[in-house]
Amino acid sequence: MSEPVLEIRNLNVDYGLGDASVQAVRDVSLTLHRGEVLGLAGESGSGKSTLAYGVTRLLPPPGVISGGQVIYHPEQGEPYDVLRLSDSELRAFRWAETAIVFQGAMNSLNPVHKISTQMDDVLRAHEPTMSAHSRAARSREMLKLVGIAADRMDAYPHQLSGGMRQRVMIGMALILQPQVVIMDEPTTALDVVMQRQILGQIIELRERLGFSVIFITHDLSLLVEFSNRIAIMYGGRIVEQAPASTLYRDSLHPYSAGLLGSFPALRGPRRELSGIPGSPPDLKGMPSGCSFHPRCPKAFDPCAARIPVLGRPDTPDGASRSVACWLHPVG
Ligand SMILES: Nc1ncnc2c1ncn2[C@@H]1O[C@H](COP(=O)(O)OP(=O)(O)OP(=O)(O)O)[C@@H](O)[C@H]1O
């Protein structure tokens, strides 16, 4: 596997302080490699967005990072911990090194400014020495890359369709050529055909521009199709991680199997849709041991007693995957 670009180490994120706090991200360690698309899946409330906001330090209050490190490896120079950057360093880091596209990002375009002005603002803020001519050329180029004709540059957001506005946001995220792009449900508000078209385009751009992607969604079938590796979150923890094809073919954690059974597959053999009985845990009263055990069809003695450690399973392909489940002893 290629070298790491972003290493999340033992990250903890809480909402609130002291006795009133709940832990939404629990001891998460995850590595994004250069050029890879890492998919992050899990039901609503599993902590995916909290993780994305935590990594980029965009957590809205009362969210606080209560532990861990986020090590960024720049193309040149020494790796550093994003959680230790000063506010001004952080402003430079965002967009230029890591950009994020949120769910419904298309609605965050300013309605009273033209698309061209909004793209120009990002460039002006981060590349003060760039000429107006070069800025306009870069904006045009980025819009072209995401499939928007140059004559739409001077449109106002309301003059574009939802799909086009979301493409503009993706173009803006890529305009400073970041190394890491985090996409949190970037296409959920769009219809299925548009979703797949835009995702296909992002993958193609990644091949051309060489950035890495953390792609967050609750729709595992999209991840199976578009990511290299998939991590599954439950109750704020990563419970399984594997190459996308391995996870699809042979998931180890019963929760992953349940998630796979909740979505119709777009390709490959048909699966029966079964869903997962019960509902995700309440952060205020997390079950003991493995937090999935009350819903798990395969739960047995140790599951309610002890939290399983995420580690390499004792399988022939164990080196490329990890799981946190008492059914699968880890080394
Ligand atoms: N401001 C907040 N205060 C308290 N708890 C919060 C806050 N924001 C989120 N949470 C809790 O943190 C947990 C993780 O939420 P998060 O939005 O990260 O999950 P998610 O997996 O991204 O869900 P979704 O797919 O719905 O976006 C949830 O239990 C949620 O209720």
The ligand as a Tripos MOL2 file, in Angstrom:
@<TRIPOS>MOLECULE
LIG
   31    33     1     0     0
SMALL
NO_CHARGES

@<TRIPOS>ATOM
      1 N1        -24.2510   18.9340   19.1290 N.pl3     1 LIG1
      2 C1        -24.3870   17.7130   19.6400 C.ar      1 LIG1
      3 N2        -24.6320   17.5290   20.9550 N.ar      1 LIG1
      4 C2        -24.7570   16.2910   21.4770 C.ar      1 LIG1
      5 N3        -24.6490   15.1610   20.7780 N.ar      1 LIG1
      6 C3        -24.4220   15.2730   19.4600 C.ar      1 LIG1
      7 C4        -24.2600   16.5470   18.8150 C.ar      1 LIG1
      8 N4        -24.0400   16.3380   17.5000 N.ar      1 LIG1
      9 C5        -24.0440   14.9950   17.3280 C.ar      1 LIG1
     10 N5        -24.2670   14.3610   18.5070 N.ar      1 LIG1
     11 C6        -24.3360   12.9160   18.7350 C.3       1 LIG1
     12 O1        -23.1360   12.3150   18.3070 O.3       1 LIG1
     13 C7        -23.4000   11.0600   17.7050 C.3       1 LIG1
     14 C8        -22.7200   10.9720   16.3730 C.3       1 LIG1
     15 O2        -23.3590   11.8540   15.4830 O.3       1 LIG1
     16 P1        -22.8370   12.0370   13.9810 P.3       1 LIG1
     17 O3        -23.6550   13.1140   13.3570 O.co2     1 LIG1
     18 O4        -21.3730   12.1800   13.9910 O.co2     1 LIG1
     19 O5        -23.2130   10.6280   13.3510 O.3       1 LIG1
     20 P2        -23.2630   10.2310   11.8270 P.3       1 LIG1
     21 O6        -22.8060    8.8190   11.7850 O.co2     1 LIG1
     22 O7        -22.5230   11.2070   11.0090 O.co2     1 LIG1
     23 O8        -24.8010   10.3250   11.5260 O.3       1 LIG1
     24 P3        -25.5300   10.8510   10.1680 P.3       1 LIG1
     25 O9        -25.3230    9.7620    9.1570 O.co2     1 LIG1
     26 O10       -26.9570   10.9730   10.6220 O.co2     1 LIG1
     27 O11       -24.9060   12.1520    9.8100 O.co2     1 LIG1
     28 C9        -24.9210   10.9150   17.6430 C.3       1 LIG1
     29 O12       -25.3400   10.0660   18.6780 O.3       1 LIG1
     30 C10       -25.4250   12.3050   17.8550 C.3       1 LIG1
     31 O13       -26.6580   12.2850   18.5540 O.3       1 LIG1
@<TRIPOS>BOND
     1     1     2 1
     2     2     3 ar
     3     2     7 ar
     4     3     4 ar
     5     4     5 ar
     6     5     6 ar
     7     6     7 ar
     8     6    10 ar
     9     7     8 ar
    10     8     9 ar
    11     9    10 ar
    12    10    11 1
    13    11    12 1
    14    11    30 1
    15    12    13 1
    16    13    14 1
    17    13    28 1
    18    14    15 1
    19    15    16 1
    20    16    17 2
    21    16    18 1
    22    16    19 1
    23    19    20 1
    24    20    21 2
    25    20    22 1
    26    20    23 1
    27    23    24 1
    28    24    25 2
    29    24    26 1
    30    24    27 1
    31    28    29 1
    32    28    30 1
    33    30    31 1
@<TRIPOS>SUBSTRUCTURE
     1 LIG1         1 GROUP 0 **** ****
